Amino acid sequence: IHPINLVLKEIEEIFLGLGFKIEEGPEIELDYYNFEALNIPKDHPARDDQDSFYITKDILLRPQTSPVQIRTMESQKPPVRIIATGKCYRRDATDSTHSPMFHQIEGLAVDKDITFGDLKGVLTVFVHRMFGKDRKVRFRPGYFPFVEPGAEVDVSCLLCGGKGCKSCGYVGWLEIMGAGVVHPKVLEMVNYDPEKYSGFAFGMGAERIAMLKYGINDIRLFFENDLRFLKQF
């Protein structure tokens, strides 16, 4: 089994065990669902032709799985508790940590009285099940247009245990995902009352998780189909 499929399956099983369900969406998507409905302004760099693969003015290859969240909320009333996994595409130059095609996992929960504390609890459980109960979790302030407040989520380095080494840049932490409380404007776009409902969202790259979990230092190895590499899994 390909290491990315192994990681995707493990992540899905963790969140299914936490009461989430899996939703899917198209890889060729409307600009509206990728950006406007997510409170991403027209002058945001992600909407530039140099950063996304546009097919027409209003249609593009999705740069994130976030449109699945919008489509789900449009078709379902709260409570919502989903994860969305799949391929995404960005105009990134290929190097050891970037690929124009990658796999993303996003999660969304919307209900009455959901707080940032709920987000921290869910993601802490995920980290412990994915990387081990000895891993520490850190939440740093971060900015994403579709959440407020937003956070960057780090785990203590898998190699040095947080002491500091070359792998973690001698800081003891490794970034694994972005997250936050769903922005009220996003809820309004799907006709959810932000005075009544709140939610959290998070997103991570499967390749990033696999590289950390298996100690792989070059993302290109996942796509070169070298059997000497793939047979290790």
C-alpha positions as CSV (number, residue, x, y, z in Angstrom):
1,I,0.0,0.0,0.0
2,H,1.3,3.5,-0.9
3,P,2.5,5.4,2.2
4,I,0.1,8.3,1.4
5,N,-2.9,5.9,1.3
6,L,-1.7,4.4,4.6
7,V,-1.6,7.8,6.2
8,L,-5.0,8.9,4.7
9,K,-6.6,5.7,6.0
10,E,-5.2,6.1,9.5
11,I,-6.3,9.8,9.7
12,E,-9.8,8.9,8.5
13,E,-10.1,6.1,11.0
14,I,-9.0,8.4,13.9
15,F,-11.6,11.0,13.0
16,L,-14.3,8.5,12.3
17,G,-13.7,7.2,15.8
18,L,-14.3,10.8,17.0
19,G,-17.7,11.0,15.4
20,F,-16.8,12.7,12.1
21,K,-18.0,11.4,8.8
22,I,-16.3,11.6,5.4
23,E,-17.5,13.9,2.7
24,E,-16.1,14.3,-0.9
25,G,-16.3,17.0,-3.5
26,P,-15.1,17.8,-7.1
27,E,-11.4,18.4,-7.9
28,I,-12.5,20.9,-10.6
29,E,-14.3,23.6,-8.7
30,L,-15.9,27.0,-8.9
31,D,-14.0,30.1,-7.8
32,Y,-16.9,30.9,-5.5
33,Y,-16.5,27.7,-3.4
34,N,-12.7,28.0,-3.3
35,F,-12.5,31.6,-2.3
36,E,-15.5,33.9,-2.0
37,A,-17.6,31.6,0.2
38,L,-14.5,31.2,2.5
39,N,-14.1,34.9,3.1
40,I,-11.0,35.1,0.9
41,P,-10.9,38.5,-0.7
42,K,-10.4,39.1,-4.4
43,D,-6.9,40.6,-3.8
44,H,-5.7,37.6,-1.8
45,P,-2.5,36.0,-3.4
46,A,-4.2,32.6,-3.6
47,R,-6.6,33.9,-6.2
48,D,-3.7,35.0,-8.5
49,D,-3.2,33.0,-11.7
50,Q,0.4,32.5,-10.6
51,D,-0.7,30.5,-7.5
52,S,-3.8,28.5,-8.7
53,F,-4.5,26.5,-11.9
54,Y,-7.4,28.3,-13.5
55,I,-9.3,26.5,-16.3
56,T,-11.6,29.5,-17.0
57,K,-12.1,32.8,-15.2
58,D,-14.5,31.1,-12.7
59,I,-13.3,27.5,-12.7
60,L,-10.1,26.0,-11.4
61,L,-8.4,23.0,-10.0
62,R,-9.1,23.2,-6.3
63,P,-6.1,24.4,-4.2
64,Q,-7.7,23.1,-1.0
65,T,-10.5,20.7,0.1
66,S,-12.3,23.6,1.8
67,P,-15.0,23.8,-0.9
68,V,-16.3,20.5,0.5
69,Q,-17.1,22.2,3.8
70,I,-19.1,24.9,2.0
71,R,-21.0,22.4,-0.1
72,T,-21.8,20.3,2.9
73,M,-23.1,23.2,5.0
74,E,-25.2,24.4,2.0
75,S,-26.9,21.0,1.9
76,Q,-27.1,20.1,5.6
77,K,-28.4,21.8,8.7
78,P,-26.3,21.8,11.9
79,P,-24.9,19.8,13.6
80,V,-22.1,19.1,11.1
81,R,-19.1,17.0,11.8
82,I,-17.1,16.1,8.7
83,I,-13.6,15.5,7.3
84,A,-12.8,15.9,3.6
85,T,-9.8,14.3,2.0
86,G,-8.5,14.5,-1.6
87,K,-6.1,15.8,-4.1
88,C,-5.4,19.5,-4.4
89,Y,-3.4,21.6,-6.8
90,R,-1.2,24.7,-6.5
91,R,1.4,26.4,-8.7
92,D,4.2,25.5,-6.4
93,A,7.7,24.9,-7.8
94,T,8.7,21.2,-7.1
95,D,11.3,20.8,-4.4
96,S,11.9,18.6,-1.3
97,T,8.8,20.0,0.5
98,H,6.5,21.3,-2.3
99,S,4.5,19.6,-5.1
100,P,2.0,21.0,-7.5
101,M,-0.3,18.1,-6.6
102,F,-0.7,17.0,-3.0
103,H,-3.3,15.5,-0.7
104,Q,-5.2,17.5,1.9
105,I,-7.3,16.5,4.9
106,E,-9.7,19.1,6.3
107,G,-12.1,18.9,9.2
108,L,-15.2,20.9,10.2
109,A,-17.5,20.8,13.2
110,V,-20.5,23.2,13.5
111,D,-23.1,23.1,16.3
112,K,-24.3,25.3,19.2
113,D,-21.7,26.4,21.8
114,I,-18.6,25.0,20.0
115,T,-15.5,26.7,21.3
116,F,-11.7,26.8,20.6
117,G,-11.4,24.5,23.6
118,D,-13.3,21.8,21.6
119,L,-10.9,22.3,18.7
120,K,-7.9,21.8,21.0
121,G,-9.3,18.7,22.5
122,V,-10.0,17.0,19.2
123,L,-6.6,17.9,17.7
124,T,-4.8,16.8,20.8
125,V,-6.5,13.4,20.6
126,F,-5.6,13.2,16.9
127,V,-1.9,14.0,17.6
128,H,-1.6,11.4,20.4
129,R,-3.2,8.7,18.3
130,M,-1.2,9.5,15.2
131,F,2.2,10.2,16.7
132,G,2.0,8.7,20.2
133,K,0.8,9.9,23.6
134,D,4.2,11.3,24.5
135,R,3.9,14.0,21.9
136,K,3.2,17.5,23.2
137,V,0.9,19.8,21.2
138,R,1.3,23.6,20.9
139,F,-1.1,26.1,19.4
140,R,0.3,29.4,18.1
141,P,-1.6,32.4,16.8
142,G,-2.1,32.2,13.0
143,Y,-4.1,34.0,10.3
144,F,-6.4,32.4,7.8
145,P,-9.3,34.4,6.3
146,F,-11.9,31.7,7.0
147,V,-11.3,31.4,10.7
148,E,-11.1,33.8,13.6
149,P,-9.2,33.3,15.8
150,G,-6.8,31.1,13.8
151,A,-3.9,29.0,15.0
152,E,-0.9,27.0,13.8
153,V,-0.6,23.6,15.4
154,D,2.8,22.2,16.3
155,V,3.9,18.9,17.8
156,S,7.1,18.2,19.8
157,C,9.8,17.0,17.4
158,L,9.6,13.3,16.8
159,L,13.4,12.9,16.6
160,C,14.6,14.9,19.6
161,G,11.4,14.9,21.8
162,G,11.4,18.7,21.9
163,K,15.1,19.2,23.0
164,G,16.1,20.7,19.7
165,C,17.8,19.2,16.6
166,K,18.6,19.8,13.0
167,S,15.3,18.3,11.9
168,C,13.2,20.8,13.8
169,G,15.6,23.7,13.3
170,Y,16.7,23.5,17.0
171,V,13.4,24.8,18.2
172,G,11.9,21.5,19.4
173,W,8.6,21.8,17.5
174,L,7.3,20.8,14.1
175,E,4.3,22.5,12.4
176,I,1.6,20.0,11.2
177,M,-1.5,22.0,10.4
178,G,-3.6,25.2,10.5
179,A,-6.9,25.5,12.4
180,G,-9.3,27.9,14.1
181,V,-12.8,28.9,14.9
182,V,-15.0,29.3,11.8
183,H,-15.4,32.9,10.8
184,P,-18.9,34.3,11.2
185,K,-18.9,35.5,7.6
186,V,-18.4,31.9,6.4
187,L,-21.4,30.8,8.4
188,E,-23.5,33.6,7.0
189,M,-22.6,32.6,3.4
190,V,-24.3,29.2,4.0
191,N,-27.2,30.7,5.9
192,Y,-26.1,29.5,9.3
193,D,-26.9,32.1,12.0
194,P,-23.5,33.0,13.7
195,E,-25.4,34.1,16.7
196,K,-26.8,30.6,17.2
197,Y,-24.0,28.4,15.8
198,S,-20.3,28.3,16.0
199,G,-17.7,25.8,14.8
200,F,-14.1,24.9,14.2
201,A,-12.1,23.9,11.2
202,F,-8.6,22.5,10.5
203,G,-6.5,21.4,7.6
204,M,-3.3,19.4,7.1
205,G,-1.3,17.9,4.2
206,A,-1.1,14.1,4.0
207,E,2.4,14.3,2.6
208,R,3.5,16.5,5.5
209,I,2.1,14.0,8.0
210,A,3.6,11.0,6.2
211,M,7.1,12.7,6.1
212,L,7.0,13.3,9.8
213,K,5.6,9.9,10.7
214,Y,8.0,7.9,8.5
215,G,11.1,10.2,8.7
216,I,11.0,11.1,4.9
217,N,12.9,14.2,3.9
218,D,11.8,14.6,0.3
219,I,8.2,14.8,-0.9
220,R,9.2,13.8,-4.4
221,L,9.8,10.2,-3.3
222,F,6.0,9.8,-2.9
223,F,5.4,10.4,-6.7
224,E,8.4,8.8,-8.4
225,N,7.0,5.2,-8.1
226,D,10.4,3.8,-7.1
227,L,9.6,0.3,-5.9
228,R,12.7,0.3,-3.7
229,F,11.1,3.1,-1.7
230,L,7.5,1.9,-1.9
231,K,8.3,-1.6,-0.8
232,Q,9.4,-0.3,2.6
233,F,5.7,0.3,3.6
